[in-house]
């Protein structure tokens, strides 16, 4: 699936293990809003955004894979990721538990696959009603995603700390595999681009 909320649920729960249900609701809501915004921008602007900034899809995939790999390695070591918390925030005695924008919204929900599919569908839309239908579909998919994440947010009561610790490490391993797969896909796409030139 291009946007796969069910596959995102275990990582969402693992990365928000210390959060209350209300904090998880807020994280899920923000992540889905950001992912919706990102996909809507690409559905309207299409390839223009990448062309203006000189970014290729393989470059985007590699950047996303590096960021995911950093988070995954911290999860495997049961450490808070620097993506989630900076040294300055730690010194100030506050925690940045908001992982909603990265890695949850981008690239886990609105990743390279979702963005490239959105661009492809936008390019294939023949008229304005089809473009509007694409935007409606994006909003509907992310609304369902939010509902799924919200339902999963209360699952903490069924998991004890040992189970959550195991889940965090397993999800870290799976997230590392996803990151490596993103990188392999990017390298493959780059090689195909070179072969086509």
Buried (B, 14 or more C-beta within 10 A) or exposed (E): EBBBBEEBBBBBBBBBBEBEBEBBBBBBBBBBBBBBBBBBBBBBBBBEBBEEEEEBBBBBBBBBBEBBBBBBBBBBEEEBBEBBBEEEEEEEEEEBBBBBBBBBBBBBBBBBBBBBBBBEBBEEBEEEEEBEEBBEBBBEBBEEBBEBBBEBBEEBEEBEEEEBBEBBBBBBEBBBEBBBEBBEBBBEBBEEEEEEE
